[in-house]
Amino acid sequence: MRDITSNNIYILCNGVGVATAYFMLGLSVYFAPVDLSTKGYWGMGVFLLTLSLVNFVKYRMDERLQANRLAQLENAKNEKIIEDFVREK
């Protein structure tokens, strides 16, 4: 059995919240007193907004990972410079 961590619980709660929000949004669009083409237009808007948000979050995560990787390289470089300086003395 998998180990349950607080991160997994957080992801599960977010997933349930998103699924509930989409279900409720779907119901409200389904029961809206407008014609089918308007409902389709709203549905496409929600779908494209979702894709945009996923891409935005991925971009921000990639940017943060890149910054962390650069900081690690910079720290390793500084450690190497200090180590070489101490060794020479």
trRosetta pair geometry for C-beta under 8 A, 3 or more apart (Angstrom, degrees):
i j d omega theta_ij theta_ji phi_ij phi_ji
2 8 7.8 157 131 -117 124 166
4 8 5.5 -121 -150 73 62 136
4 9 6.6 67 175 -52 101 93
5 8 5.0 102 53 5 72 99
5 9 7.3 -134 99 -1 41 87
6 9 5.5 -52 -149 38 38 113
6 10 6.2 44 150 -23 67 104
7 10 5.5 -51 -148 35 32 115
7 11 6.4 32 153 -18 65 104
8 11 5.7 -52 -146 37 33 110
8 12 6.2 36 153 -21 65 106
9 12 5.6 -53 -146 37 31 114
9 13 6.3 31 155 -18 65 105
10 13 6.0 -55 -147 37 28 109
10 14 6.4 26 154 -15 63 108
11 14 5.8 -57 -148 39 30 111
11 15 6.2 34 153 -22 65 107
12 15 5.6 -55 -148 35 29 113
12 16 6.4 29 155 -17 64 104
13 16 5.8 -52 -147 36 31 110
13 17 6.3 32 153 -19 64 107
14 17 5.6 -56 -148 38 32 113
14 18 6.2 30 156 -18 67 105
15 18 5.8 -54 -144 37 30 108
15 19 6.2 29 157 -17 65 107
16 19 5.8 -55 -144 39 29 111
16 20 6.2 31 155 -19 64 108
17 20 5.8 -55 -146 37 28 111
17 21 6.3 28 155 -19 64 107
18 21 5.7 -54 -147 36 31 111
18 22 6.3 27 156 -15 66 106
19 22 5.9 -56 -146 39 30 107
19 23 6.2 32 154 -21 64 107
20 23 5.7 -54 -146 36 30 113
20 24 6.3 25 157 -15 65 107
21 24 5.9 -57 -146 40 29 107
21 25 6.1 30 154 -19 64 109
22 25 5.5 -53 -142 40 32 113
22 26 6.1 37 155 -23 65 105
23 26 5.7 -54 -149 34 28 113
23 27 6.5 28 153 -17 62 104
24 27 5.7 -50 -149 35 33 112
24 28 6.4 31 154 -17 65 105
25 28 5.8 -56 -147 38 32 109
25 29 6.3 28 155 -16 66 106
25 46 6.5 142 150 -127 143 152
26 29 5.9 -56 -146 39 30 107
26 30 6.0 32 155 -23 66 109
27 30 5.6 -55 -143 36 30 113
27 31 6.2 6 165 1 66 111
28 31 6.4 -65 -139 50 26 95
28 32 6.4 51 154 -53 62 96
29 32 5.6 -34 -149 -3 32 121
29 39 5.3 118 170 -146 97 91
29 42 5.4 -171 -125 101 120 136
29 43 6.4 114 172 -66 161 85
29 46 8.0 -93 -56 -15 148 146
30 39 7.4 76 -93 -146 34 138
32 38 7.7 -113 110 108 130 115
32 39 6.5 164 58 -91 119 96
32 42 7.8 62 29 14 162 165
34 38 4.1 -69 144 77 130 143
34 39 6.3 160 85 -47 102 80
35 38 5.4 98 62 9 69 102
35 39 7.4 -131 107 -3 38 92
36 39 5.5 -55 -149 38 38 114
36 40 6.3 41 152 -21 69 104
37 40 5.6 -51 -148 36 34 114
37 41 6.4 38 151 -22 64 103
38 41 5.5 -50 -148 34 34 115
38 42 6.5 35 152 -17 65 103
39 42 5.7 -52 -149 37 33 111
39 43 6.3 36 151 -21 65 106
40 43 5.5 -52 -145 36 32 114
40 44 6.4 34 155 -19 65 102
41 44 5.9 -51 -149 34 30 110
41 45 6.5 33 151 -20 62 106
42 45 5.6 -55 -152 35 32 115
42 46 6.5 31 153 -18 66 103
43 46 5.8 -53 -148 35 32 109
43 47 6.3 32 153 -18 65 107
44 47 5.6 -55 -146 39 32 113
44 48 6.1 27 158 -15 67 108
45 48 6.0 -57 -143 40 28 105
45 49 6.1 29 157 -19 63 109
46 49 5.7 -56 -146 38 29 113
46 50 6.4 33 154 -22 63 105
47 50 5.7 -54 -152 33 29 113
47 51 6.6 28 152 -16 64 104
48 51 5.6 -49 -147 36 36 112
48 52 6.3 39 153 -21 65 104
49 52 5.6 -53 -148 36 32 113
49 53 6.4 31 154 -18 65 105
50 53 5.9 -56 -148 36 30 109
50 54 6.4 30 155 -18 65 106
51 54 5.8 -55 -147 36 31 111
51 55 6.3 29 156 -16 65 107
52 55 5.8 -57 -149 39 30 110
52 56 6.2 32 153 -22 65 107
53 56 5.5 -52 -144 35 32 114
53 57 6.4 31 157 -17 65 104
54 57 6.0 -55 -148 37 29 108
54 58 6.3 29 154 -17 64 108
55 58 5.7 -56 -146 39 31 111
55 59 6.2 35 155 -22 65 105
56 59 5.7 -53 -148 34 30 112
56 60 6.4 26 155 -15 64 106
57 60 5.8 -55 -148 38 32 109
57 61 6.2 31 154 -19 66 108
58 61 5.7 -56 -145 38 30 111
58 62 6.2 31 156 -18 65 107
59 62 5.9 -56 -147 38 28 110
59 63 6.3 30 154 -20 63 108
60 63 5.6 -54 -147 36 31 114
60 64 6.4 30 154 -18 64 106
61 64 5.8 -54 -148 36 31 110
61 65 6.3 31 154 -17 65 106
62 65 5.7 -54 -145 38 31 111
62 66 6.3 33 155 -20 64 106
63 66 5.8 -55 -149 36 29 112
63 67 6.5 29 153 -18 63 106
64 67 5.7 -54 -148 36 32 111
64 68 6.4 32 153 -18 65 105
65 68 5.7 -54 -147 38 32 111
65 69 6.2 34 154 -21 65 106
66 69 5.6 -53 -145 36 31 112
66 70 6.4 30 155 -17 64 106
67 70 5.8 -54 -147 38 30 110
67 71 6.4 32 153 -20 64 106
68 71 5.6 -55 -148 36 32 112
68 72 6.4 34 153 -20 65 104
69 72 5.7 -52 -150 34 32 112
69 73 6.6 31 152 -17 64 104
70 73 5.7 -52 -148 37 34 111
70 74 6.2 34 153 -19 66 106
71 74 5.6 -53 -145 38 32 112
71 75 6.3 34 154 -19 65 105
72 75 5.7 -53 -146 37 31 111
72 76 6.3 30 155 -18 65 106
73 76 5.7 -55 -147 37 31 110
73 77 6.2 33 153 -21 65 106
74 77 5.6 -53 -147 36 31 113
74 78 6.4 31 154 -18 64 105
75 78 5.7 -54 -147 37 31 111
75 79 6.3 34 154 -20 65 105
76 79 5.6 -52 -147 36 32 113
76 80 6.4 34 153 -20 64 105
77 80 5.7 -55 -150 35 30 112
77 81 6.5 31 152 -19 64 105
78 81 5.7 -53 -147 35 33 111
78 82 6.3 30 155 -16 66 106
79 82 5.8 -56 -147 39 30 109
79 83 6.1 32 154 -21 65 109
80 83 5.6 -54 -144 37 29 113
80 84 6.3 29 157 -17 64 106
81 84 5.9 -55 -148 38 28 109
81 85 6.3 29 153 -20 63 108
82 85 5.6 -56 -147 36 31 112
82 86 6.3 28 157 -17 66 107
83 86 6.0 -56 -145 38 28 108
83 87 6.2 29 156 -21 63 111
84 87 5.7 -57 -145 37 30 114
84 88 6.5 34 156 -25 63 104
85 88 6.0 -54 -154 28 30 111
85 89 7.1 25 154 -19 61 105
86 89 6.1 -59 -157 29 34 110
